[in-house]
Amino acid sequence: MNGAFHFSHPNSPLRRIVSLRAEPACDCEQMENQVRLRVQAVDKQYGGEPVLAEIAFDIHAGEIVGIIGPNGAGKTTLLEVLAGILAAETSDVQWLGRPLGPSRRRDAIFYLPDGVRPYQDQSVIRVLSFFAGVYRRSADELSATVKVVGLRPVLHKRVHSLSKGYGRRLLLALGLLTPQPVLLMDEPFDGFDLRQVRDILQVLRHEAAKGRTLVLAIHQLLDAERVCDRFVLLAHGRVRGVGTLGDLRARTGNPNGNLEDIFLALT
């Protein structure tokens, strides 16, 4: 098991997982201003055609960053490169100012891909208990995670029988149980209705308030606008804008524009 979401089997012996330590405790303002992950240059090609080109942005401690773009913009490819599970022509990533090579990304980053159903023949509670054991989470921590993501009604169901929404909740619970300071999530709201999205937004906000950094690849702009502190606008494999909604509004000269207006203006 590692931060790239490769799994051991629940019946396998557990081994200790070591993750990079987050920065020492500091006051809230210092934490918010600290660059945790710096992406200097990411370039990726398929068959000689560029998929990602000159990608660069910073991610701060304790914030929620939205990677925003339509289908085919390169969002998933970017997350996979950042997580170290997809090789790229260049991938210059730094952790707290120090180079973080692809083989060490798993120490700082945990990646939740879109549409994965781990251990499909196992029960939900068995999968959760296995994760909790791997990451040395207490019974109280496991119980709290189950409660906050709303998995109690399906704990004894097999993973393969879960609805899309409950499958998403299971993935989120697994991510919350991991210790890596940065959590990457691909389309975290896909499969949720409006009320469920509202509940998950609160879960993500609470996680970020504890100092964890969340990077979400989202194509639903309204959901992104409601939860993200800053945005990385991605189109045709290139970054078109980075900043808060206020920053991006100022850049486009549209003080009341929503995220859709701004994205269209910059791309």
Secondary structure, 3 states (H helix, E strand, C coil): CCCCCCCCCCCCCCCCCCCCCCCCCCCHHHHHHCEEEEEEEEEEEECCEEEEEEEEEEEECCCEEEEECCCCCCHHHHHHHHHCCCCCCEEEEEECCEECCHHHHHHHEEEECCCCCCCCCCEHHHHHHHHHHHCCCCHHHHHHHHHHHCCHHHCCCEHHHCCHHHHHHHHHHHHHHCCCCEEEEECCCCCCCHHHHHHHHHHHHHHHHCCCEEEEEECCHHHHHHHCCEEEEEECCEEEEEECHHHHHHHHCCCCCCHHHHHHHHC
